[in-house]
Amino acid sequence: MIGTELAAALATVFGNGWRSHVSQEQRDVGHPGFVHPRSVYQASASLVSSSLSLDCEMLQNGWMNSLLRLVCVCILVGLAAVVLPLSGQTPPAQHAERPALPTREPNTPGYVAAKELPDGSIPPANADGNFILGPTHDAPADSSAQQDVPKGAVIEFTMNSSESKIYPGIAREAGTFVTVDPADPAKPIVTTIHPAPYTRKVAVYVPKQYVAGSVAPFIVGADGPDTLLFTTLDTLIAQHKVPAMIAISIGNGSGDAQGSERGLEYDTMSRTYAEFVEKEVLPLVEAQAHVKLTKDPEGRATTGGSSGGSCALIMAWYHPELYHRVLTYSGTFINQQWPYNPQTPHGAWEFHEHLIPESAVKPIRIWMEVGDRDLFNPNAMHDGMHDWVLANELMAKALAAKGYHYQFVFARNAGHVDRAVRQQTLGEALEYVWQGYAASGR
């Protein structure tokens, strides 16, 4: 075995004392006498460090032999580095790999009826309903910078958690995960939360066409900065396909899922995040970017992907007097809320399960997308409410039943918040969301 041969070479140069540089755990891998090549490599590196401290010994006792030892170690380190990837002898896997995500068919029983589009084409920007994209996702011209299009300015600033009265900051301890209440498989438990400071970057896009001092419509996005959004707006605004809007791209507070700051902000079914944006972010945007933002909900949109997508709808749902337009990719309309709330026990799954079907229609226009290989049961909560494709299909069904203006896109050959799909469709999605907008002047 390669590891054993390298070990013998080290013993020739250093004697069996070299093994003191190998941990007990590394020596115990495999059968007695086996030495993993990675252990040899690590021990060799350690010995190089030790040999470099032999200056005085070289001057006083047999410097030639010491120099020879150092040269031999360097050769062995290089040899181990080469053979290690080739040995095929790897330590046991620490974590089982996740199974491949299943590919779902858009015509699955229980899914909404949808129009299959020719491969490479996208829905018209003025059409409600359900559409299926083919497997080819070429980026249109509006998704890349155009030389003949006026470029907007991007102003960035940083927000610190110590300055927030709403989100002072939390985190889940590293290496810990959500568990499930034994009495309720739909109820997540997280016990390793602690206060944690954060900073978040905010990027503000101001179109070239913005008139200083005027009141402008705007779109608020999650997980910023979002350069694709800014580039796409350059083109669409120049072509008069959308209004000359401000785009506010807000970074999250770090982490992901239950017990994280990002999860608390985006997955919580409440009015809180919209109020954070209204009270703590927008005043800074106006001051830092020297713009005036409209108070008219018809001139305000939200957007995001994954939990940022569910957050976009949460903002408009709980504050329809602030936002009427929503754009989501792979929206996390599943059971991911933490802390647990008995009023919405299934988190954002409640949107299509109860809230939309059982509530009066709200003045919200929504564009949604999901990929055929989107997320499926990514954690310990096997509660039947962690299939992103099913969740978005049920959203479309609930919205249609209540008569909402919505467009739902099912994309073939697409993963979670798929970049190629987003490049292909973002221009059309923005056009759809802003249909019917008329500036109010307020």
N, C-alpha and C positions, 0 to 999 in steps of 0.2 A: 504493500500500500504506500502511496506517495507520502502520506503523513509520517509513517513509520520510517521511511527512508530518509526523510529530512531530519527526523529526530536523531537517527544514527549519525548523520553528518554533524549535527550540533554537538552530540556527545564526543565526537572525534576532536572537535575544536575546543570545547569547554569542559568536557567531562560531564558526568551525569548531574552535576549541579545546575545545569541549565533548566532542569525540570521545576526548580523552585519558582521560575517565572511563569508557570502554567497553573491556573487555578484548579482546585479539586474538582469543580464542576466540569471543566474542560477535560480533565484526565479521565473522568468517569464515563464520557461518551463512548458508546460502542463496547467492544469486548475488552477483557484485561490485556494491557499492553498496547492497545490501540491509541494512537495520538492523532487527533484531527489536524489536518493541514492548517486550519485557521489558528489552532493553538500554537503550532510551530511558528507561524508567521508573527503572531502576537509576542511570543517569547523571544523571537529573533529581534524584533523591534526594541523590546525591553533591554536586551543585551547590548544592542547598539548604543543605547543611551548610557548604559553602565560603562561600556568600553571607552566612550568619549571622555570619561573622567580619569583615564589612565595616564595623563600627561606626566605626572610625577613618577609613576612607576616606570614609564618608558625611559625616563632620564636616569633612573637609579638601577633598575634590574632588567636586563634582557629586553631592551626596547624593541629589538627586531621581532621577538616572539609575540610581544603584545601587538605590534603593528600587524603581524600576520593574522592574529586572531580577529582584529577589527576588519581587515579586508575580507576574511572568510565570512564574517557575519553579514557584511554588506551583500556579498554574493548570494548568501542563503536567503536574505530578505527578498532580493529580486527574484530568486527562483521560486520562493513560496508565493509571491504575488502573481507569478505567471501560471503556476500549476493549480493554485487554489480554485479558480473558476473551472478548471478542466477535470478536477478530481472526481466530481460527482458525489463526494462525501460531504453532505451538508447536515447541520444540526437538525434535530426534529423541529417541525414548524411550531411556532409559539401560538399562532392563532389559525383556526381553520378559515380558508378563503370563502368569501361569500359566494353562493351559487350565482350563476349567470342570470341576469334579469330575463324574465320570459318576454317574448314578443307577442303582443296582443293584437288581435285582428279587429278592425273597426266595425265589422259587421257581426260581432259576437252577440248572441241573444241577450237582451237586456240593455244593450247600448242604444244610443239614439240613432235614428235613421239619418244618414248623412249623404251628401252629394260627393261622389268620387270625381276629383278634378284630373285633367290630363297631367301626366308627370311633368314637373317643372313649373306648373302654373299655380297661381294663388287666387283666393276668392276676390270678387269685386269689393271695393271698399264701401259700397252702399247697400250691401246685402246682409240681412239677418239670417241666422240659421247655422246649420252644421255642415262642415266640409272636411274632406279627406285629401291631404296632400300626398303626392307620389313620393318615391324614394330619393329623387334627385333634388338637391337644395342648392341651387346656384345663387350667388349673391347678386342682387340687382345693383345698378349704378348708384342708387341713392344711399347704399350702405358704405360707400367709400368716398373719400374726399374728392371733390370735383374742382378743377382749376378755375372754372368760370363762375363759381358759386361764391357769394360773400360768406366769409367765415365769421362765426360768432366768437365772442370772447369767453374765456373760462376763468372764473375767479375762485380760488380755493382758500378755505380757512379751516382751522381745527377747533373742535369743541372738547373740553375736558370734563370728565365725570364729576369732578369736585365742584363744578359750576352748575350742575343740574339739580333741581329740586324734585324732579320726577324720576330720573334714572341715576341713582348714585353709583350703581355698578355691582354686579354679582358674577360669580363664576362657579363652575362645578370642579371639584378637585380632579387633577389630571389622572387618567387611568380608571376613573369610576364612571358608571353608566346608570341609566335608568333601570329600575326594577319594577315588578308588577305586584299590585296588591293581590295576595292569594285569594281574597274574597271577591275581587272584581278585576278580571283581566283587562278591562278598559281603563283602569285607574293607575296612572304612573306614580312611582315613588322615587324621590331623589332626596338623599339625606346628607349629601356632601357639599352643600352650598356654603360659600363664604363671601364676604364683601370683597370686591376687587375693582380697583380703579381702571379706567380706560380712557383712551382718546379716540375721537372719530373725525374723519375728514369729511368736509362738505364741499362739493364742487358745484358751482353755479354757472350755467350756460346762459349767456345774454346774446340774443341774435343781433346781427349787424343792423337789422331793420328796427330795432327797438328805439323809440323816441324818448329821450331823457325827460323825466318828469311825468310821463304818461303811465296809466294803469295797465298792467299786462296780465294776460292769462298765464297759467303755469302748470307744469306737471312735476310731481314729487316722486322720486324713485328710490328704491331700497338698494342696499349693498353697493353703494357707489364707491368711487366715481364710475360713470357709465359713458365711456367715450363713443360707443356705437350710437347711443341715443343722440349725443351732441352732433355727430357727423350726419346722421340721418335727418335731423331737424334742419341743418344747414340747407340741404337740398330741397326738402319738402316746403320749407318756408319760402325759399326763392321761387319755387314753382307755384306758390299760392295754393298748395294743397292742404295746409294747416295754418292756423293763425301764427303770428310772430310771438311765440311764447317763450317764457323763461323756463329752463329745466333745472331742477334742484335735485342733485344726486347725493344722498346722505349715506355715509358709511354706517355699518352696524356697530354695536358696542362690544363685539368679539364673541367667540365661541359659536356653538350651534346646538340646536335641539334643547330638550328639557334641562333646566338647571343652568343654562347659559344666559348671558345678557342678550344676545341676539334672539334666542328663543323667547325670552321674557318680552322683548319688544314686539316681535313679529307674530308669535303664535297665540298670544293672549287675546281672548275674545272680550274686548272691552273698548272703552273710549280713550284709553290712556295714550296710546302711541300718537293718535291724531292730535290729541291735546299737547303732547310733547312737541310735535312739529309746529303747531300753531303758536304756542307760548314761548318756546325756547329756540326754535330754528328759524322760522320765517322772519322774526324781527332782526336777527343777525344777517340774514340774506339781504334784506332791504338796506341795512346799514353798510355791509361790506361790498355789495355789488352795485349800490346806488341805483336801485330800481324800486318801483312801486308795484305791489302784487294785488290782484283783484280780490275782492271779498265775495264776488258772485260765484256760487258753486257750479254754475254752468261753465265757468272759465277756469275750473280747477280739476285736474286729473291726478290719478295715482297709478303707479306701475311697479312691478317687481317680478322676480322669478322665485320659484320654490316657496319657502316661508315668506319671502318678500312679496310674493304674489298673493298669498292669503292675507297678508298684512294690508295690501292695497285695497282689497275688498272690505276688510275689517274697518279701515279708516272711513270708507264711504258708507258702509252699513250703519255704523254707530254714530256717524256725523254726516247725514245726508244734507244738512244745511251748509256743509263745507265742501263736499266733493260729489260730483255727479258722474264722473267718467273714470273707468277702471280698465287697466290692461295687464294681463297676467300670462306668464309662461310657467308651465308645470306647477300650477298653484297647489300649495300644500293644504288642500281642503280635506284634511284627515284629522285623526285624533292625536294631536301633538301638543296640546296646551299643557302648561305647567306654570304655576300651581293649579291643582285641580279646582274646578269651579262647579258646584252642583247645579247652577243655573244653566251652564253649557257643559255638561259632563263629558261630551265627546269632542270638545274643542271645535275646530273648523269643520269637522264632519257634520256638525249641527246645521251648517248652512243649508245643505241639500236634504238633510234628514228632517229638520223641523222649522228652522227660521224662515227660509224662503217660502215653503209651502203654506206655513201657518200665519204669515204676516201680510199686511197690505203691501201692494206693489210700491216700491220706493223709486224715486227719480234717478235711477242708476243705469247707465249704458255700459256694457262690459264686453271686452274681447278676451278670449281665453285660448290657450294652446296646451296640448299634451303630446308626448312622444310615445310611439308604440313600445319602446323599451324603457319607459319611465320607471320610477322607483316602485319597489314591491317589498313590503315587510322588511325594512332595513334594520329593525332593532328587535328587542325582546318582546314587544307588545303584539303578539299574534292574536289580535282582537277582531280581525275582519274589517278593520278600518284603517289599513295602512297600504292600500293600493292606489297610487296616484292616478292611474288611468281610470279606474272605476270611479274614483272620487270626482274627477273632472267630467266624466260621462254623466254621472248623477247630477252634477251642477247644471249641465246643459239641459237635462230633462226637467229639472225643477224650474229653471228660468223660462223654458218654453211653456210649461204648464201655466205659469203666472202671466205670460204675455210680455216679458221683458224684451227690450231691444238688446240682443246679444249676438255675437258671432263666435262659434266654437270651431277650432281647427285641430283635427287629429292628424299628426304627422307620421308617415311611415319612415322607417330607417332613421329613427331619432331617439336620443336619450333624454336625460333630465336637463331641462333648460338648455337644449341643444343649440350650440352657437351657430351652426350652419342654418338651422331653421330660423333662428332669431334674425340673422342677417337677411335671409330671404323674405321674411314676413313683417319686420318691424315697421317699414314704411307704410304698408297697407293697413297694419293694425292701428297705427297712429291716425291715419286718415279715417278709418272706421270710427274710432273712439271720438274724434272731434267732429263727426257729422252733425249738422244742425246748429253749430255754434254761431252766435251773433254777439258781438261785443256789446256790453251793457254800459261801459263807462264808469263802473264802480268797482 
